[in-house]
């Protein structure tokens, strides 16, 4: 095969599988409490050579960005209506998913910030994507009078982020999150969101 020929479909599939293995290994490694994981450790866990790792992710920053962006993709994909569910319940379920995302990716985002700053497009672009995905859920819940109309999605997400930074295990933080979500309901509405 000469260098001007495109890679065969099987080589592209192998490359995609290697990328997926690297991301899965990195995701698991970074999920461990207090993880200080090296690129060599990620390579070992993924079962690929260092050259394969660096071909896919030239540096730690690129790997962290890919992990962060993949999770944002999942949060955005979760922002959809569910037949038979009230708009308020759908929004609340999505906000729980957003909270889980933020809690689990806090360490990755913090490390990513050491390689850049908060003005980095990876943060602003992904925040824009999350807000665009969740906004129709909020609009539908407000139109159904299931969520207060004096709040923006930015305010609600900032509240979720603030709660996600509270130190404590899930049994401590979850009631706080539920109370905050209950507070989204219009005054006089006692049914929890």
Buried (B, 14 or more C-beta within 10 A) or exposed (E): EEEEEEEEEEEEEEBEEBBEBBBEBBBBBBEEEEBEBEBEBBBBBBEBEEEBBBBBBEEBBEBBBBBBBEBBEEBBEBBEEEEEEBBBBBBBBBBBBBBBBBBBBEBBBEBBEEBBEEEBEBBEEBEEBBBEBBBBBBBBBBEEEBBBEEBEBEEBBEBBBEBBEEEEEEEEBBEBBBEBBBEBBEEEBEEBB
